[in-house]
Amino acid sequence: MKNKADIGIIGGSGFYDLASGLKEIKAETPYGSPSDKITLGKIAGKRVAFLPRHNKTHDVPPHQINYRANIWALKQLGVSRVITSHAVGSLQKDIKPGNFVVLDQFVDRTKGRVDTFYDGQIATHVSTAFPYCPQLRKLAIKTCGRFGVPVYKKGTVVIIQGPRFSTAAESAWFTKMGWDVVNMTEYPEIVLAREKEICYCALALVTDYDAGLVVEKKIKPASVEEVLKTFKKGVTKAKKIMLEMIENWPKRVSCDCQKALQGARFS
């Protein structure tokens, strides 16, 4: 089928070399243009759509990403399952730089971001009690184990507004709340995907310890050079994990993500 995909990958442009037969398309949505053109290709015989959330040139800051356009465009292409990658800061000492976390919960600390498709006539209340796809999470955890990648099988991400980083006091509060990692882009992407009944799985790559841990635990802050080095190594691993996941992609859907709108309306 022309310009169709089953699987979406939201991340950086470096993931394109996973696929063959690449084709760029420009998508338009009722919410404006997505972050960038969407690249279509094939991995292990499966049709995949790649979308860099910050644009290929990384010039779209977290608080200005058109999240609704991104998710809408992928859904219109036929995408029913999404894998994403995120760089995150660690809020807990045992979650070390270079580790991966397969996220299972989020805490929203953003402000002013448009976070729903349902702001019109019919009130629609989609449950986000368990927002991440359990079937894809299980596959991601299993795949990380196969590669011997240090991985936390669950974790809560707190999403801050950006583009500034947290103060040491804010970060220490997040740590005391028991949250695991911090990020700027997971919300509202995750809830918009759920509103479109798209299975969503997030691989979080820990690049450094956040400010609160650095101050309270007297951990040496990482230099920009160290963070970039950890990030580049992690992206290479993330690409291998995603490729293996797609090669072993489950044919049958065993989760309820694609039924998220059932019972979401009172009228």
Residue pairs with C-beta under 8 A, 6 or more apart in sequence:
1 78
3 25
3 40
3 77
4 40
4 47
4 77
4 78
5 40
5 47
5 48
5 49
5 74
5 77
5 78
5 79
6 46
6 47
6 48
6 78
6 79
6 80
6 81
7 43
7 46
7 47
7 48
7 49
7 79
7 81
7 82
7 83
7 246
7 249
8 48
8 49
8 50
8 51
8 74
8 77
8 79
8 81
8 82
8 83
8 198
9 15
9 18
9 48
9 49
9 50
9 51
9 82
9 83
9 84
9 242
10 51
10 52
10 53
10 70
10 74
10 82
10 83
10 84
10 85
10 189
11 50
11 52
11 53
11 84
11 85
11 238
12 52
12 54
12 58
12 85
12 235
13 50
13 52
13 56
14 235
14 239
15 50
15 85
15 239
15 242
16 22
16 39
16 41
16 50
17 239
18 41
18 43
18 48
18 239
18 242
18 243
18 246
19 39
19 41
19 42
19 43
19 48
19 50
20 41
20 42
20 43
21 41
21 42
22 39
22 40
22 41
23 39
23 40
23 41
24 37
24 38
24 39
24 40
25 37
25 38
25 39
25 40
26 33
26 37
26 38
27 33
27 34
27 37
27 38
27 69
27 73
27 76
27 77
29 68
29 69
29 72
29 73
29 76
30 72
31 66
31 68
31 69
31 72
32 66
32 69
33 66
33 69
34 51
34 66
34 69
34 70
34 73
35 51
35 52
35 53
35 54
35 55
35 60
35 65
35 66
35 69
35 70
36 51
36 52
36 55
36 56
38 49
38 50
38 51
38 73
38 74
38 77
39 49
39 50
39 51
40 47
40 48
40 49
40 50
40 77
41 47
41 48
41 50
42 48
43 243
43 246
43 247
44 243
44 246
44 247
44 249
46 246
46 249
47 78
48 246
49 74
49 77
49 79
51 70
51 73
51 74
52 58
53 60
53 65
53 70
53 185
53 189
54 60
54 61
54 62
54 65
54 185
61 162
61 163
62 161
62 162
62 163
62 184
62 185
63 110
63 112
63 113
63 161
63 162
63 163
63 184
65 185
65 189
67 113
67 114
67 115
67 188
67 189
67 192
68 114
68 117
68 192
70 189
70 192
71 189
71 192
71 193
71 195
71 196
71 198
72 117
72 196
74 82
74 198
75 196
75 198
79 198
80 197
80 198
80 199
80 253
80 258
81 133
81 136
81 198
81 199
81 200
81 201
82 193
82 198
82 199
82 200
82 201
83 136
83 140
83 201
83 202
83 203
83 242
83 245
83 246
84 189
84 200
84 201
84 202
84 203
85 202
85 203
85 204
85 205
85 235
85 238
85 242
86 157
86 183
86 185
86 186
86 202
86 203
86 204
86 205
87 183
87 204
87 205
87 207
87 231
87 234
88 101
88 157
88 181
88 182
88 183
88 204
88 205
88 206
88 207
89 165
89 171
89 181
89 182
89 183
89 206
89 207
89 208
89 209
89 210
90 96
90 97
90 99
90 180
90 181
90 206
90 208
90 209
90 210
90 213
91 158
91 171
91 174
91 175
91 179
91 180
91 181
91 182
91 210
91 212
91 213
92 175
92 180
92 213
93 209
93 213
93 217
93 219
95 101
95 152
95 155
95 180
95 181
95 206
96 150
96 206
97 206
97 207
97 208
97 209
97 222
97 226
97 227
97 230
98 150
98 206
98 230
98 233
98 234
99 150
99 151
99 152
99 206
100 144
100 149
100 150
100 151
100 152
100 203
100 204
100 205
100 206
100 234
100 237
100 238
100 241
101 151
101 152
101 154
101 155
101 157
101 180
101 181
101 203
101 204
101 206
102 137
102 140
102 141
102 144
102 151
102 152
102 153
102 154
102 155
102 201
102 202
102 203
102 204
103 132
103 154
103 155
103 156
103 157
103 181
103 186
103 202
103 204
104 130
104 132
104 137
104 154
104 155
104 156
105 131
105 132
105 154
105 155
105 156
105 157
106 131
106 156
106 157
106 158
106 159
106 186
106 187
106 190
107 156
107 157
107 158
107 159
107 177
107 179
108 115
108 159
108 187
108 188
109 158
109 159
109 160
109 161
110 159
110 160
110 161
110 187
110 188
111 161
112 161
113 161
113 187
113 188
114 188
115 187
115 188
115 191
115 192
116 124
116 188
116 191
116 192
116 195
117 192
117 195
117 196
118 124
118 126
118 195
122 265
122 267
123 265
123 266
123 267
124 195
124 261
124 264
124 265
125 264
125 265
125 266
126 191
126 194
126 195
126 260
126 261
126 264
127 260
127 264
128 190
128 191
128 194
131 190
131 191
131 194
131 200
132 190
132 200
132 201
132 202
133 199
133 200
133 201
133 255
133 257
134 255
135 199
135 250
135 253
135 254
135 255
136 199
136 200
136 201
136 245
136 255
137 201
139 201
139 245
139 248
139 249
139 250
140 201
140 203
140 241
140 245
141 151
141 153
143 241
143 244
143 245
143 248
144 151
144 241
145 151
146 244
147 237
147 240
147 241
147 244
149 237
149 241
152 180
155 180
155 181
155 204
156 178
156 179
156 180
156 181
157 179
157 180
157 181
157 182
157 183
157 186
157 202
157 204
158 174
158 177
158 179
158 181
158 182
158 183
159 182
159 183
159 184
159 185
159 186
159 187
160 166
160 170
160 182
160 183
160 184
161 184
162 184
162 185
163 184
165 210
165 211
166 174
166 182
166 210
166 211
166 212
167 211
168 211
168 212
168 214
168 215
168 216
169 212
170 211
170 212
171 182
171 210
171 211
171 212
171 213
172 212
172 213
172 215
172 216
173 212
174 182
174 210
174 212
175 210
175 212
175 213
175 216
181 204
181 206
182 210
183 204
186 202
189 200
190 200
190 202
193 199
193 200
194 200
194 257
194 260
195 260
195 261
197 257
197 258
197 259
197 260
197 261
198 257
198 258
199 253
199 255
199 257
199 258
200 257
203 238
203 241
203 242
205 231
205 234
205 235
205 237
205 238
206 230
206 234
207 222
207 227
207 230
207 231
207 234
208 221
208 222
208 226
208 227
208 230
209 217
209 219
209 221
209 222
213 219
214 220
214 221
222 230
